Amino acid sequence: MQIPRVIISSYKSSAGKTLITSGLIKALSNRLKVRGFKVGPDFIDPGYLQLASGYPAINLDIWLMGEDGVINSLMNYTKGFDIGIIEGVMGLYDGIGYKYSTYELSKVTKTPIVVIVDCFELSYTAGAIVKGLKDFMNADVRGVIFNKVASESHYLDCKASLDPSVKPLGYVRFDKELQLPSRHLGLYTSIEYSKKASEVISAIAKEIESNIDLDELINIANEAEELKQEYPGDGKIEANEDKVAAIALDAAFNFYYSQNLDIIKRKGYKLKFFSPLSNEVVDDADFIYIGGGYPELYLETLEQATNTKFWIKKKSYEGTAILAECGGLMYVSKYLIDENDRKFRMANIFDVEIKAKDKLTIGYTKLETVNDNIISRKGSVINAHEFHISKPLVINEENRFAFKMIKGKGLFNGFDGLINQNTLASYSHFHFLKLQNYLIAS
């Protein structure tokens, strides 16, 4: 299958990948139907790519999905689209060593790479950076976009440094107004920042249309090798929606993989969204999904929104399937504790007290299932991901755990995944692609 596609990468984080990828998607959308993708387990950047294209952005992660799963998803989600623009993660070779990196995904999916070089405080050295990226492990680097360029002469110096085998595609000027704000877990989410983010993306798209050769970028994408392997499925949702999945969605809870929501639909669920911050409920829910996010920023509001908390606890006691990931785990605990040691009462499904802000925990996890639960069966092994700054302080050891940690930190003493009837709450975030056989089983 021929899929025009290109990866946008760099030599480091914070080089402008998300902003420039979003701008490229927005600019290309004036002439093509564009699907955005994000390498890795990121929840925040895909929201900006979706703002730019108008279509959900899809994560591609070899650790979570396997090589076949990544290829399958890339093929399925580009059907009906003219081009796929894939934003890389961190630096080109960063992963576990180089495994699970943007570089490895490029090799697995046979996708050419365009590199962004942050030219703030450098010029001719840009060529050395690009040559190093290309030659280090023979990466398929085809083009370069220079970011934070001060002037036309600055751009010409950067451009002159390139090896002739790599095409200069243009530049983005340094402009303090063309930035996306960050905080402790990365960029502000597109839900919180949607109006301003849309304005910034539109502005960067105009900059790109003026100073970047989009025709040459499309040519590079069209040169991507054909993916000859065929996998079932076409990305369409055709299941009968005879059950209801209630999905928490607001500024406190919004970390979801788009493909996960599609998989829930395929299992016969109609999605209904509710906001814990707004004290909302979904009375007819057959499954409740509370993803990660930023509950630590809204402790008082979440404590006061008692209707949602009581509803979720009642549903848990009734045996309704509930999956609470990371921020969701925090929400279904007994107390969240702020920096001043004030306690805020949450849904209290589990006898756990969690400090809302502590040191960053981030990385891939591997879990062995030690007790059956709504997503897996005893003995199965799951690859997942953890990403949080909270820390458990008090855990009743009578709590029952679903998983033993093979890799990663987990929740307590080498375990993760609290179980109460059909409620599962974990620090690990799960991609459902490899869990479909047991997902939401009871």
N, C-alpha and C positions, 0 to 999 in steps of 0.2 A: 504494500500500500504506500503510495507516494504522499507524504505529509510535509508541506513546506513548514519549516520550523527552525528556530535559532535559540541558543542559550545566551543570556546576558549575564556575564560573570565579572569578577574583578580579582584583585590580589589581596583584598582585605574586606572586612565588614566596614560599614559607614563610608563607602566610596561613592554612594549615590545610586546603588542598584535599584532599589524600590522606586525611587522618584523617577529615574530615567526610564526604567522599564514601563512604569505606568504612563509616562509621557509618550513613549514609543507606541504603546497600545492605543492610547487616545488618538494620536496623530494618524496611525495606520487605519483606525476604525473609520476615518473619513472616506476611505476607498476600499476597504476589505472587511470581511467578517473575521474578527480576531478572538481567539481563545487564549486566555492567560493561564500559565502554570507556574508553580513555585516548587523549587527543589527543597527537600527537607521537610521537617515536621512543623514548620511555622504556621501559626494561626492568624497573625496580624497582617503580614504583607499581602496575602491573597485578597484581603478586603479592599486594599488600594487598587489592586489589579482589576477587581470586579467593578469598582467605581469607574475605572478608565474604559472598560469594554462594555459594561452593562450585562455581562454574563459571569456566573460563578467561576472563580479560578480554582484549579485542581492541583492538589499536592502530588508530587512525584518523589517517593522516598524508598530507596532500595531496602533499607533496614526494615521498615514497617510493611512494605508491600511485596518485596522480592523482585527479582529482575523481570519475571513474567508479568507480575502485577503492574509494574511501572509501564512496560510496553503496552500491555492490554489497555491501561487507563489512557495513555497517550493516544493510542489508536482510536479508542471509543469516543473520547471527548473532543477529538478534532474532526470527527465526521460532521459534515455540514458547515465547517468553517474553512476559510481560505488560508489561514496561517496560524501557527502556534508560537507564542512568544513565552519563553521559559526563563523566569528569574532564578539565578543561582542562589546559593547559600554561602555565607561567609566568604573566604577566599577560595579560589578555584580548586585547590587540592585539600581543603580542610574537611575532615570527617573523623573517622577513627583511623589515624594515619591518613592515608588517602582514600581508604575504603568509605563508601557511602557519601562521597564528596560529589560536588558538581562535575568534576573531571570524570569520575567513574560513571555518572549518569550520562554524560556526553558519549562515552565509549559504548555503554549498553544500548543507548537509543540512537547511536550514529548521528548525533546532532552537532552541527558546527557551532562555534563559540564566537561571540563578540565580547571583547573585554572593555570595561570601563576603567580608565586611569584617572584618579584624583590628582590633578595637576597643581593643586594649591602648594606653593613653595617648591615646585620643581618644573623643569621644562624638558631639556634634552635627555635627562635621565629616564623619561617615560619610555623611550625605546628599549633601554636595558630591562625595565620591568616587563614589558611585553615579550621581549625575546626570552627572558627567563621563564615566563609562564608557558610559552610555546615549546621551548626546548627541553624543559625539565623532565617531562614524561611524554613528549611528543603529542601535546594537546592540539586539537584541531581548531586553533585560533585563526579566524579568517579576517577579523576586522577589529577596529578600535574606535571607541568614543571617548573623547577627552572631556573631563568634567572640571568645573571650577576654573575655567580659563579666564584670564584677566583682560586679554586684548587679542586682536587679530595677529599681532606679531608674536605674542605668547603661543598662540595656536600653531603658527607656522614653525616655530622652534620645536614644539612637541611633534608635529607631523613629520618634520625633517629627520627626526631620530629613528623612525620606524624602519624595520627591515622591509624590503620590497615585497616580500611574500605576504605581508599583512596590510590590509587596506585601511587607510584613514577615512572614517565615515563622517567626521565632523566633530563639533564640540558643543558644550553647554556652558554659558557664561557663569561666572561667579556672581551670585545675587542672593543676599541674605533673605529676600522675600520668597525665594524658590526653595524652601526647606520644609520638611515635615518634622514636627516635634517628637522628642523621645522622652522616656522615663525608665523606671527600674526593670521592666520586662521587654523593653524595645520601644517601637513607635507607639504613639497613641493609637487606639483602635479606630478604624474608619467609622464605626457607629458613633463614637463620641465626637469625631472630628470631621464628619462627612461634608458639611457645607464648605468649610475652609479647605479641606483636602481636595474637593472637587475644583475649587478655584485655583489651587496650586497646580493640580494636574493639568487643568486647561491651559494655564500659563506656561508650564513646561512643555506642553504639546506644541504650542505656538513657537516657542524657542527652537524646538526640535525641527519643526517644519521649515524654519528659516536657515538652520545651521547644520543639519544632518542630512546625509544623502539616503533618503528612505528607499529610493529605487535600488540602490546597491545593497541595502539591508535585505530587501525582498529577494534580490538575486542570490544572496548568500543562503537565505532560507530555502529557496527553490533548489539549491544544490545539495540539500540534505539527502542522504542515501535512502533508498526505498526500504521500508520495513516489511520483510517478506513473510514473517511469521503471522499466522492468523489466529485470533483468539475469539471466543464467543462473546456476544453482547454488543450493543451499539450505543450504550449510554442513555437510551430512552427509558422512561418509566411507564410500564404498562400494567403493573399489578392492580388488582381490585383493592380499593382502599376501604376495607370493611372494619378496620380498627383505628384507634386514635393514638398518635404519639404526641405527647405534650413536650415541647422543647423550650427550655428557659432561654430567653433572649432579651438582653438589655445591656446597659453599660457595665453591669457587674458580671454577667455571664454571656460570653459570645465566642468562646474558643471551640469552633466546630470545623471538621473537614467537610467540605461540600459533598464529597463522595459518600461520606458516612450518612448524610441526610438522604441522598439518593438510594442508598442501600436499605435504609429503614423504609422508604417508600416501596421498594421492590418486595419487601416482606409483607406488604399489604396494609401499611399504615398511612392514614391521612395525617399530615403534620399540622399541629395547632401550636402557635407560639404564645408564650405567656411571660410576663415580667414580674419576677419576685420583688423588684424595687417598687413596682406599682401595685403590689399586693394582689396580683391576679391569680386565678385558678382555672383549671380545665377539668370540669366535673366528670366528663365521660372518658378520661384518659385510661388507656390500657397499658401504656408504657410512658414513663417520665424520664427525660434525659436532661441532666443539669451539667453543662460543660464548664470548662475553666473560664477564667477572666480576672476581674479585679474586685472581688468581694471585700478585700481589705480597705478599699477606698469608700465603702458605703456601709460601715458597720451599724451605725445608728438607724439608718433607713431600713436595713434588712431586719434588725431586731424589732422595729416597730411594725413591720408588715406582717402581722400575725396571721391573717387569713391564709396566705400562701404557706407559711410554716406549718400551721395546723393541718392544712389540706395534705401536704406532702407526708407528714407523719402519719396521718390517718390512712392514706393510700398505702404506705409502707406496711402498716400493721394488717391491712386487708390482703396483703400479698401481691399487690400490683408490682410489676417489674419496674425498678428504678435504677438508673445508672448515673452516678455522680462522680465526675472526674475532677480532681485537683481543686479548683475553686468550688466545684459542686461538693466535693468531700468536706471542705471547710463549712459549707452551708448546712450540711446534714449532721455536723458535729454538735456537741452540747454548747460549747462556748468558743467564741473567738476573742482573743485578748490583744489589745492595742499596745502601743509603745509606752503608755502610762499605766500599764497593768489593769486597765479597766476591762471588765468582762461584758461581752455582748451575747445574749442568748440566741442561738440559732434553732434549727428544726429539731435537734435533740433526738435523732434516730440512733446515734451512736454515742456512747459514753466516752467522749474524747474532747480535750481542750487544746486549742491550737493558738500559738502566737502568730498573729497575722503577718508580721514583718520581721524577717530574720535574714540569714545569709542566703544567697542565690544557690539553688540546686538545679542543675540542667544537664541533660544527657539522655542517651538511649538506655532503655532498660530491657531486661529479659526476665520473664517470670515463669516459674513452674506452677501450674495449678495444683493446689493441695486439697481443695474442696470445690465440689461442683458449684457453679454459679450461673448467672444469666447470660454470660458470654463464652464460657468454656467448661470443659469437663476435666476431672481429676487426671493428672498425668500429662496433659497437653502443655506445650510451651508456647509462649506468646512474646513477640517482640513489640515493645511499646516505647514511650518517651515520657520523661518527667521534666517539669519546668515551673518552678515556684520559688517564692521567697518566704513562705510560711514554715513553721516548725511545730510539730506536736510536742506539747509539754506534759500532758496527763493523758494516759490511755489505760482504761480498765482492761487488765489482762484477760478478763473473761470474754472479751470480744473475740469473734471468730474471723480468721483470715482466709482469703481465697488463694493467695499466691505467696510462694517463697521466692525471694530475689536471687536470681543467678547473676544478674548484672544490674547495678544501680543501687540507689539508697532505699527507696520505698518509704513506708510509713513508720514502721517500728520493728527494731531488732531483727532486720533482715526479712521482713514480711510486708506485704501490701494487700490492699483490697479487703476492706471490712464487709462482712455479710450479715444481714439481718433479714430473714425470710428471702424475698426476691429483690432486696435492695443490695446493690454493690457500690461501694464508695472507695476510690483509690486515688493515690497521687499520680499514678501512671495514666497517660492519655493513650487511647486505643484507636488504631485505624481498623475499620470493620471489614476490609477486603478479604482478609484471611480468616475472619471469625464468623462468616455468614452461616455456616452449618449449625452453630449453637447460639448465635446472637438472639437475645431476648427469649431464650428457652426457659421454661420453668418446670 
